[in-house]
Amino acid sequence: MKKTYFIYLIIIGNIVLMIYNISKVDFDNLQEIPFSIISNVILIIAMIITMLVIMRDAEKNNNQN
């Protein structure tokens, strides 16, 4: 379960950084793609998938015992 707490911490920190990055985007000049926002979204998705895999593996181990 400690792994999932660490993943939650990463997701929350990443959401805070994404909100900060969105506040810094210049919506009048969108010729530059805000890669920081895209990378934050990709990291959040990856952490959610990792958390689901960890939970599924833990459930399989509990069912085998």
C-alpha positions in Angstrom: 0.0 0.0 0.0 2.9 2.4 0.4 3.4 2.3 -3.3 -0.1 3.6 -3.9 0.4 6.5 -1.4 3.6 7.5 -3.2 1.7 7.4 -6.5 -1.1 9.5 -5.0 1.5 12.0 -3.8 3.0 12.2 -7.3 -0.4 12.7 -8.9 -1.4 15.5 -6.5 2.0 17.2 -7.0 1.6 16.9 -10.7 -1.9 18.4 -10.7 -0.5 21.4 -8.7 2.2 21.8 -11.3 -0.3 21.5 -14.1 -2.5 24.3 -12.6 0.6 26.5 -12.3 1.6 25.8 -15.9 -1.9 26.5 -17.1 -1.9 29.8 -15.3 1.4 30.7 -17.1 0.1 29.9 -20.6 -0.3 32.9 -22.9 -3.6 32.3 -24.6 -3.2 35.2 -26.9 -0.1 33.6 -28.5 -0.7 29.8 -28.8 1.9 29.2 -31.6 4.1 27.5 -29.1 2.7 24.2 -27.8 2.7 24.1 -24.0 4.7 20.8 -23.6 4.7 21.1 -19.9 0.9 20.7 -19.7 1.1 17.8 -22.1 3.8 16.1 -20.1 1.8 16.6 -16.9 -1.2 14.9 -18.4 0.8 12.0 -19.7 2.5 11.5 -16.3 -0.9 11.5 -14.5 -2.2 8.9 -17.0 0.9 6.8 -16.5 0.6 7.0 -12.7 -3.1 6.0 -12.8 -2.3 3.0 -15.0 0.6 2.0 -12.7 -1.6 2.2 -9.7 -4.3 0.0 -11.3 -1.6 -2.6 -12.2 -0.3 -2.6 -8.6 -3.8 -3.0 -7.2 -4.6 -5.8 -9.7 -1.4 -7.7 -8.8 -2.1 -7.3 -5.1 -5.6 -8.6 -5.6 -4.2 -11.6 -7.5 -1.8 -12.4 -4.7 -4.6 -12.2 -2.1 -6.8 -14.6 -4.1 -3.9 -17.1 -4.4 -3.4 -17.2 -0.7 
